Amino acid sequence: MTKQEWKKMKKKWQDRAEKVLLGRKIVKVEWMTDKECEDAMWYNKPICMLLDDGTWIYPSKDDEGND
């Protein structure tokens, strides 16, 4: 991937994240369930956050969604 392509990709994901996150309020925080971890093939259990528009967000180690 060229430097220009990398910059374009980063900008795309930043814009997408801003659209989903800016101005939102966290209304609930809970641990990911064992079933959700199993379905995602994760070994670690993260904290999940529910936003006021119904969107769930959860941290991952990298941009590929690895736990």
MMTF fields as JSON, N, C-alpha, C and O atoms, coordinates in Angstrom:
{
  "mmtfVersion": "1.0.0",
  "mmtfProducer": "UNKNOWN",
  "numBonds": 267,
  "numAtoms": 268,
  "numGroups": 67,
  "numChains": 1,
  "numModels": 1,
  "chainsPerModel": [1],
  "groupsPerChain": [67],
  "chainIdList": ["A"],
  "bondAtomList": [4, 2, 8, 6, 12, 10, 16, 14, 20, 18, 24, 22, 28, 26, 32, 30, 36, 34, 40, 38, 44, 42, 48, 46, 52, 50, 56, 54, 60, 58, 64, 62, 68, 66, 72, 70, 76, 74, 80, 78, 84, 82, 88, 86, 92, 90, 96, 94, 100, 98, 104, 102, 108, 106, 112, 110, 116, 114, 120, 118, 124, 122, 128, 126, 132, 130, 136, 134, 140, 138, 144, 142, 148, 146, 152, 150, 156, 154, 160, 158, 164, 162, 168, 166, 172, 170, 176, 174, 180, 178, 184, 182, 188, 186, 192, 190, 196, 194, 200, 198, 204, 202, 208, 206, 212, 210, 216, 214, 220, 218, 224, 222, 228, 226, 232, 230, 236, 234, 240, 238, 244, 242, 248, 246, 252, 250, 256, 254, 260, 258, 264, 262],
  "bondOrderList": [1, 1, 1, 1, 1, 1, 1, 1, 1, 1, 1, 1, 1, 1, 1, 1, 1, 1, 1, 1, 1, 1, 1, 1, 1, 1, 1, 1, 1, 1, 1, 1, 1, 1, 1, 1, 1, 1, 1, 1, 1, 1, 1, 1, 1, 1, 1, 1, 1, 1, 1, 1, 1, 1, 1, 1, 1, 1, 1, 1, 1, 1, 1, 1, 1, 1],
  "groupList": [{"groupName": "MET", "atomNameList": ["N", "CA", "C", "O"], "elementList": ["N", "C", "C", "O"], "formalChargeList": [0, 0, 0, 0], "bondAtomList": [1, 0, 2, 1, 3, 2], "bondOrderList": [1, 1, 2], "singleLetterCode": "M", "chemCompType": "L-PEPTIDE LINKING"}, {"groupName": "THR", "atomNameList": ["N", "CA", "C", "O"], "elementList": ["N", "C", "C", "O"], "formalChargeList": [0, 0, 0, 0], "bondAtomList": [1, 0, 2, 1, 3, 2], "bondOrderList": [1, 1, 2], "singleLetterCode": "T", "chemCompType": "L-PEPTIDE LINKING"}, {"groupName": "LYS", "atomNameList": ["N", "CA", "C", "O"], "elementList": ["N", "C", "C", "O"], "formalChargeList": [0, 0, 0, 0], "bondAtomList": [1, 0, 2, 1, 3, 2], "bondOrderList": [1, 1, 2], "singleLetterCode": "K", "chemCompType": "L-PEPTIDE LINKING"}, {"groupName": "GLN", "atomNameList": ["N", "CA", "C", "O"], "elementList": ["N", "C", "C", "O"], "formalChargeList": [0, 0, 0, 0], "bondAtomList": [1, 0, 2, 1, 3, 2], "bondOrderList": [1, 1, 2], "singleLetterCode": "Q", "chemCompType": "L-PEPTIDE LINKING"}, {"groupName": "GLU", "atomNameList": ["N", "CA", "C", "O"], "elementList": ["N", "C", "C", "O"], "formalChargeList": [0, 0, 0, 0], "bondAtomList": [1, 0, 2, 1, 3, 2], "bondOrderList": [1, 1, 2], "singleLetterCode": "E", "chemCompType": "L-PEPTIDE LINKING"}, {"groupName": "TRP", "atomNameList": ["N", "CA", "C", "O"], "elementList": ["N", "C", "C", "O"], "formalChargeList": [0, 0, 0, 0], "bondAtomList": [1, 0, 2, 1, 3, 2], "bondOrderList": [1, 1, 2], "singleLetterCode": "W", "chemCompType": "L-PEPTIDE LINKING"}, {"groupName": "ASP", "atomNameList": ["N", "CA", "C", "O"], "elementList": ["N", "C", "C", "O"], "formalChargeList": [0, 0, 0, 0], "bondAtomList": [1, 0, 2, 1, 3, 2], "bondOrderList": [1, 1, 2], "singleLetterCode": "D", "chemCompType": "L-PEPTIDE LINKING"}, {"groupName": "ARG", "atomNameList": ["N", "CA", "C", "O"], "elementList": ["N", "C", "C", "O"], "formalChargeList": [0, 0, 0, 0], "bondAtomList": [1, 0, 2, 1, 3, 2], "bondOrderList": [1, 1, 2], "singleLetterCode": "R", "chemCompType": "L-PEPTIDE LINKING"}, {"groupName": "ALA", "atomNameList": ["N", "CA", "C", "O"], "elementList": ["N", "C", "C", "O"], "formalChargeList": [0, 0, 0, 0], "bondAtomList": [1, 0, 2, 1, 3, 2], "bondOrderList": [1, 1, 2], "singleLetterCode": "A", "chemCompType": "L-PEPTIDE LINKING"}, {"groupName": "VAL", "atomNameList": ["N", "CA", "C", "O"], "elementList": ["N", "C", "C", "O"], "formalChargeList": [0, 0, 0, 0], "bondAtomList": [1, 0, 2, 1, 3, 2], "bondOrderList": [1, 1, 2], "singleLetterCode": "V", "chemCompType": "L-PEPTIDE LINKING"}, {"groupName": "LEU", "atomNameList": ["N", "CA", "C", "O"], "elementList": ["N", "C", "C", "O"], "formalChargeList": [0, 0, 0, 0], "bondAtomList": [1, 0, 2, 1, 3, 2], "bondOrderList": [1, 1, 2], "singleLetterCode": "L", "chemCompType": "L-PEPTIDE LINKING"}, {"groupName": "GLY", "atomNameList": ["N", "CA", "C", "O"], "elementList": ["N", "C", "C", "O"], "formalChargeList": [0, 0, 0, 0], "bondAtomList": [1, 0, 2, 1, 3, 2], "bondOrderList": [1, 1, 2], "singleLetterCode": "G", "chemCompType": "PEPTIDE LINKING"}, {"groupName": "ILE", "atomNameList": ["N", "CA", "C", "O"], "elementList": ["N", "C", "C", "O"], "formalChargeList": [0, 0, 0, 0], "bondAtomList": [1, 0, 2, 1, 3, 2], "bondOrderList": [1, 1, 2], "singleLetterCode": "I", "chemCompType": "L-PEPTIDE LINKING"}, {"groupName": "CYS", "atomNameList": ["N", "CA", "C", "O"], "elementList": ["N", "C", "C", "O"], "formalChargeList": [0, 0, 0, 0], "bondAtomList": [1, 0, 2, 1, 3, 2], "bondOrderList": [1, 1, 2], "singleLetterCode": "C", "chemCompType": "L-PEPTIDE LINKING"}, {"groupName": "TYR", "atomNameList": ["N", "CA", "C", "O"], "elementList": ["N", "C", "C", "O"], "formalChargeList": [0, 0, 0, 0], "bondAtomList": [1, 0, 2, 1, 3, 2], "bondOrderList": [1, 1, 2], "singleLetterCode": "Y", "chemCompType": "L-PEPTIDE LINKING"}, {"groupName": "ASN", "atomNameList": ["N", "CA", "C", "O"], "elementList": ["N", "C", "C", "O"], "formalChargeList": [0, 0, 0, 0], "bondAtomList": [1, 0, 2, 1, 3, 2], "bondOrderList": [1, 1, 2], "singleLetterCode": "N", "chemCompType": "L-PEPTIDE LINKING"}, {"groupName": "PRO", "atomNameList": ["N", "CA", "C", "O"], "elementList": ["N", "C", "C", "O"], "formalChargeList": [0, 0, 0, 0], "bondAtomList": [1, 0, 2, 1, 3, 2], "bondOrderList": [1, 1, 2], "singleLetterCode": "P", "chemCompType": "L-PEPTIDE LINKING"}, {"groupName": "SER", "atomNameList": ["N", "CA", "C", "O"], "elementList": ["N", "C", "C", "O"], "formalChargeList": [0, 0, 0, 0], "bondAtomList": [1, 0, 2, 1, 3, 2], "bondOrderList": [1, 1, 2], "singleLetterCode": "S", "chemCompType": "L-PEPTIDE LINKING"}],
  "groupTypeList": [0, 1, 2, 3, 4, 5, 2, 2, 0, 2, 2, 2, 5, 3, 6, 7, 8, 4, 2, 9, 10, 10, 11, 7, 2, 12, 9, 2, 9, 4, 5, 0, 1, 6, 2, 4, 13, 4, 6, 8, 0, 5, 14, 15, 2, 16, 12, 13, 0, 10, 10, 6, 6, 11, 1, 5, 12, 14, 16, 17, 2, 6, 6, 4, 11, 15, 6],
  "groupIdList": [1, 2, 3, 4, 5, 6, 7, 8, 9, 10, 11, 12, 13, 14, 15, 16, 17, 18, 19, 20, 21, 22, 23, 24, 25, 26, 27, 28, 29, 30, 31, 32, 33, 34, 35, 36, 37, 38, 39, 40, 41, 42, 43, 44, 45, 46, 47, 48, 49, 50, 51, 52, 53, 54, 55, 56, 57, 58, 59, 60, 61, 62, 63, 64, 65, 66, 67],
  "secStructList": [7, 7, 2, 2, 2, 2, 2, 2, 2, 2, 2, 2, 2, 2, 2, 2, 2, 2, 2, 2, 2, 6, 6, 7, 7, 3, 3, 3, 3, 3, 3, 7, 7, 2, 2, 2, 2, 2, 2, 2, 6, 7, 1, 1, 7, 7, 3, 3, 3, 3, 3, 6, 6, 1, 7, 3, 3, 7, 7, 7, 1, 1, 6, 6, 7, 7, 7],
  "xCoordList": [0.843, 0.0, 0.897, 1.844, 0.579, 1.377, 1.027, 0.009, 1.878, 1.648, 0.341, -0.404, 0.069, -1.158, -2.389, -3.395, -2.32, -3.434, -3.677, -4.819, -2.582, -2.675, -3.379, -4.26, -2.987, -3.608, -5.099, -5.919, -5.445, -6.838, -7.66, -8.784, -7.09, -7.79, -7.998, -9.085, -6.958, -7.076, -8.151, -8.935, -8.192, -9.189, -10.593, -11.518, -10.763, -12.066, -12.575, -13.733, -11.7, -12.115, -12.32, -13.19, -11.531, -11.738, -13.092, -13.832, -13.422, -14.71, -15.859, -16.869, -15.699, -16.741, -16.926, -18.053, -15.811, -15.873, -16.509, -17.316, -16.15, -16.738, -18.241, -18.985, -18.698, -20.13, -20.885, -21.997, -20.279, -20.926, -20.793, -21.727, -19.656, -19.355, -19.595, -20.016, -19.338, -19.431, -20.852, -21.812, -20.966, -22.25, -23.071, -24.168, -22.554, -23.264, -22.994, -22.015, -23.874, -23.745, -23.718, -24.513, -22.805, -22.762, -23.869, -23.922, -24.767, -25.906, -25.825, -26.587, -24.903, -24.761, -23.353, -22.788, -22.803, -21.487, -21.603, -22.111, -21.128, -21.154, -20.069, -19.544, -19.75, -18.769, -19.372, -20.567, -18.558, -19.001, -19.324, -18.603, -20.393, -20.787, -19.866, -19.159, -19.882, -19.098, -19.501, -18.645, -20.8, -21.303, -20.791, -20.369, -20.828, -20.337, -18.841, -18.386, -18.08, -16.643, -16.414, -15.568, -17.184, -17.062, -17.407, -16.692, -18.498, -18.914, -17.863, -17.662, -17.196, -16.161, -14.798, -13.836, -14.726, -13.467, -12.418, -11.245, -12.862, -11.983, -11.699, -12.552, -10.496, -10.109, -10.197, -10.303, -10.155, -10.251, -11.631, -12.249, -12.107, -13.459, -13.376, -12.942, -13.794, -13.716, -14.986, -16.025, -14.864, -16.009, -16.691, -16.019, -18.009, -18.792, -19.599, -20.029, -19.806, -20.533, -21.698, -21.538, -22.865, -24.056, -24.244, -24.259, -24.388, -24.613, -26.107, -26.927, -26.44, -27.846, -28.635, -29.86, -27.972, -28.681, -28.808, -29.258, -28.405, -28.506, -27.252, -27.227, -26.221, -24.965, -24.13, -23.918, -23.657, -22.721, -21.312, -21.053, -20.401, -18.993, -18.175, -18.531, -17.068, -16.188, -14.77, -14.549, -13.807, -12.412, -11.862, -12.278, -10.937, -10.2, -8.733, -8.392, -7.879, -6.43, -5.952, -4.957, -6.67, -6.19, -7.35, -8.505, -7.036, -8.073, -8.664, -9.592, -8.142, -8.699, -9.747, -10.376, -9.93, -10.932, -10.46, -11.282, -9.156, -8.643, -8.811, -8.73, -9.052, -9.218, -7.886, -7.777],
  "yCoordList": [-1.168, 0.0, 1.242, 1.344, 2.164, 3.384, 4.307, 4.132, 5.272, 6.237, 7.001, 7.271, 7.343, 8.06, 7.196, 7.689, 5.916, 4.992, 4.822, 4.772, 4.736, 4.598, 5.815, 5.669, 7.012, 8.241, 8.276, 8.666, 7.873, 7.861, 6.883, 7.189, 5.709, 4.711, 5.205, 5.05, 5.801, 6.317, 7.392, 7.419, 8.271, 9.342, 8.756, 9.239, 7.728, 7.081, 6.535, 6.749, 5.822, 5.223, 6.267, 6.109, 7.332, 8.419, 9.069, 9.32, 9.343, 9.947, 9.047, 9.522, 7.753, 6.799, 6.768, 6.758, 6.752, 6.743, 8.032, 7.993, 9.153, 10.425, 10.426, 10.919, 9.883, 9.838, 9.027, 9.387, 7.933, 7.056, 7.59, 7.45, 8.196, 8.505, 9.944, 10.166, 10.916, 12.313, 12.683, 12.425, 13.283, 13.733, 12.646, 12.912, 11.444, 10.319, 10.3, 10.871, 9.638, 9.484, 7.994, 7.223, 7.59, 6.203, 6.039, 6.763, 5.067, 4.873, 3.571, 3.371, 2.684, 1.418, 0.878, 1.023, 0.256, -0.379, -1.757, -1.902, -2.777, -4.138, -4.981, -4.636, -6.089, -7.012, -7.781, -8.074, -8.103, -8.971, -10.334, -10.809, -10.951, -12.24, -13.354, -13.2, -14.475, -15.637, -16.069, -16.412, -16.055, -16.461, -15.52, -15.972, -14.223, -13.248, -13.44, -13.36, -13.692, -13.957, -15.209, -15.231, -16.239, -17.494, -17.271, -17.748, -16.55, -16.28, -15.484, -15.699, -14.567, -13.739, -14.428, -13.91, -15.604, -16.355, -15.527, -15.505, -14.851, -14.057, -14.822, -15.559, -14.647, -15.275, -14.294, -14.698, -13.007, -11.962, -11.332, -11.256, -10.884, -10.332, -8.82, -8.376, -8.016, -6.559, -5.972, -6.626, -4.733, -3.926, -3.431, -2.985, -3.506, -3.037, -1.821, -1.728, -0.892, 0.335, 0.503, 0.359, 0.806, 1.059, 2.564, 3.278, 3.041, 4.466, 4.756, 3.849, 6.008, 6.416, 6.166, 6.29, 5.821, 5.509, 4.0, 3.566, 3.2, 1.746, 1.068, -0.158, 1.817, 1.256, 0.723, 1.423, -0.513, -1.08, -0.891, -1.116, -0.478, -0.389, -1.18, -1.274, -1.747, -2.513, -2.406, -2.349, -2.379, -2.243, -3.548, -4.634, -3.425, -4.589, -4.194, -3.011, -5.187, -4.924, -4.207, -3.483, -4.413, -3.833, -3.577, -3.856, -3.046, -2.7, -3.915, -3.771, -5.104, -6.325, -6.949, -7.948, -6.365, -6.863, -8.018, -8.758, -8.188, -9.23, -8.819, -7.639, -9.833, -9.501, -9.158, -8.842],
  "zCoordList": [0.0, 0.0, 0.0, 0.779, -0.878, -0.946, 0.222, 0.892, 0.442, 1.513, 1.274, 2.216, 0.029, -0.317, -0.064, 0.445, -0.412, -0.178, 1.329, 1.786, 2.083, 3.539, 4.146, 4.994, 3.707, 4.213, 3.875, 4.707, 2.665, 2.225, 3.072, 3.471, 3.341, 4.134, 5.571, 6.128, 6.169, 7.532, 7.612, 8.561, 6.629, 6.592, 6.476, 7.13, 5.66, 5.489, 6.822, 7.182, 7.561, 8.828, 9.909, 10.765, 9.883, 10.844, 10.608, 11.559, 9.358, 9.027, 9.459, 9.978, 9.244, 9.629, 11.154, 11.651, 11.883, 13.345, 13.872, 14.801, 13.288, 13.714, 13.499, 14.347, 12.383, 12.082, 13.134, 13.521, 13.593, 14.564, 15.992, 16.782, 16.342, 17.74, 18.192, 19.327, 17.335, 17.773, 18.181, 17.454, 19.341, 19.85, 20.535, 21.025, 20.571, 21.196, 22.688, 23.168, 23.408, 24.844, 25.172, 24.635, 26.054, 26.516, 27.539, 28.533, 27.287, 28.189, 28.98, 29.925, 28.596, 29.314, 29.078, 27.994, 30.113, 30.025, 30.649, 31.761, 29.93, 30.475, 29.817, 28.758, 30.468, 29.91, 28.733, 28.73, 27.747, 26.668, 27.282, 28.159, 26.827, 27.393, 26.909, 25.913, 27.624, 27.19, 25.788, 24.972, 25.504, 24.184, 23.099, 22.034, 23.361, 22.384, 22.133, 20.992, 23.194, 23.044, 22.197, 21.303, 22.501, 21.749, 20.279, 19.398, 20.006, 18.623, 17.856, 16.661, 18.55, 17.919, 17.905, 17.336, 18.538, 18.674, 19.416, 19.041, 20.471, 21.314, 22.591, 23.087, 23.124, 24.39, 25.542, 26.7, 25.231, 26.244, 26.191, 25.13, 27.335, 27.441, 27.664, 28.727, 26.654, 26.808, 27.425, 27.511, 27.844, 28.259, 26.983, 26.053, 26.936, 25.79, 26.215, 27.365, 25.295, 25.6, 24.636, 23.424, 25.179, 24.38, 24.264, 25.266, 23.024, 22.794, 22.753, 22.606, 22.881, 22.942, 21.665, 21.669, 20.591, 19.34, 19.108, 18.048, 20.115, 20.003, 19.486, 19.377, 19.166, 18.675, 19.829, 20.819, 19.708, 20.68, 20.15, 18.968, 21.021, 20.648, 21.662, 22.837, 21.179, 22.044, 21.523, 20.314, 22.436, 22.025, 21.471, 21.873, 20.559, 20.063, 19.952, 19.99, 19.815, 19.816, 18.561, 18.593, 17.445, 16.199, 15.244, 15.567, 14.074, 13.111, 12.4, 11.604, 12.677, 12.103, 13.034, 12.683, 14.206, 15.144, 16.003, 16.543, 16.14, 17.012, 18.465, 18.806, 19.332, 20.747, 21.308, 22.492]
}
